[in-house]
Amino acid sequence: MFMPLRCDQTPPWPLLQAHYADRGRHLDMRRAFEQDADRFAHFSQSAPHVFADLSKNLWDRDSEALLLDLARATGLEAHRNAMFAGEAINTTENRAVLHTLLRRPANVALPGDVPETAQRLADVHSTLNAMLAFAEEVRSDTTITDVVNIGIGGSDLGPHMAVRALEEFRIPSKRFHFVSNVDGHELHHVLQGLKAENTLFIIASKTFTTAETMMNARSALDWFTAQGGQDVAGHFVALSTNLEATRALGITTTFGFWDWVGGRYSLWSAIGLPMAIAIGEQGFREFLAGGHAMDEHFRTAPLAQNLPVRLGLLDVWYRNFYGFTSRCVAPYHASMCRYAAYLQQLEMESNGKRVALDGSTLTCATSPAIWGEPGTNGQHAFFQMLHQGADVLPLEIVAVRKASHPLPGHQQKLLANALAQTQALMVGKASDDGHRHFPGNRPSTFLLLESLTPESLGALIALQEHRVFVSGALWGINSFDQWGVELGKQLAKTILAELTGETPVQPHDSSTEHLVRLYRNANCDKDGAC
Ligand code: F6P
């Protein structure tokens, strides 16, 4: 199987270093616009449902050409094709990476598809049809007023983000709740407002072993029976790849998915059930169609006109040459309030790694930290630092041309703010008074949707998935495992036994041991029972 080469070991890498040292680090976007009358036309493009202006970024045609050489030298295209074809590119888990199959129309075959593909695609569509039929049943069941999704990470962030983002399309007769944290405050607060006979619990977990979700699921089951709930089968549904474990918990209504769907890429699978209930079968199919349109763009557009590729290359350019450590994401749409949290997992769990596929330790940096809030709120909180801080923090705006609310004047005001921020960041404002001086030349990317719909959201999310793929492939890492989350989970088990008094306090590092003893001293009686 083809493996991408680490970009820092390919011939274009030193050329880019030299280009950065000679010209890149001195690039002034204001001058670049003066010198290149077609800069906007060159650095902007359409992709399915998304228009992108990349021109207010710290690059020019030469840097872009070298970055494209870098992509070719790593074998990005072959790696991308291997993903779409279903090869086991997640080598540390020996799995295919096929979230794109979840949005592929039935009966479409791609060149190079592995032999299992036809069967996998048939399974995808039969599960999808069953899941959507169930969603429609729930939508028309007037006794169900509340839907509670219990899941964490990829089993929470995607559906939560999408159900919020698409609230204009949501069935008005039902409320949606998301419980992820093992902190009982969250579940307790949600349960307080519910009645057992009117609630559907969705237990979402790819593995069905995640400690937080299992605990919340058991507590929800206990609460349901304590409230007099009779029909567990009718009020609990499980979404998982581990259907045996769902049965062990007593949940028999299940929708499965497959180990070749990564948790943070699972919104398109049965994990999307809350979204399907919220926006209906038609809406969910439109969401898949938007994702598929972006897949086709990523799969077939030439690299120089391929939006996920261009974004991924910019990410590498900023991270490895400019040394920028984060990307601020600001959706100018209040309903996209979970977008930054969603992207955090997508980018940082995928590319927050420092060992390459071949086991070597990278010498270059990888994932930026992702953070942000919807605009205009962010402007009144942290944009100060974007404009005048000592660090340069690239900004990525998502704006929507047409609002879906009827209130006059708001949308123009919102868009004027979004445009003004990117303009101010780039143009700056000279002043003799340092406090009032705006240095400018600060980068931003502007992504524009016509309107926020299931289809355009699907395209936007697939775009983000693929740009993460591109930078991960260039760094030569496996973007599809997450071993880094394991150690903390293991240690928590030992510490839990100590906090509950099940085991004596073990020798730990001094800090952890003191904190464990502090908890025990305050919570255990003289005989050591806690
Ligand atoms: O701990 C990290 C993680 O494994 C994520 O990758 C995943 O999205 C999340 O936990 C939840 O996992 P599951 O869906 O198996 O409960």
Boltz pocket constraint, residues with backbone or C-beta under 6 A from the ligand:
constraints:
  - pocket:
      binder: B
      contacts: [[A, 152], [A, 153], [A, 154], [A, 155], [A, 204], [A, 205], [A, 206], [A, 207], [A, 208], [A, 209], [A, 210], [A, 213], [A, 263], [A, 264], [A, 349], [A, 482], [A, 485]]
      max_distance: 6.0
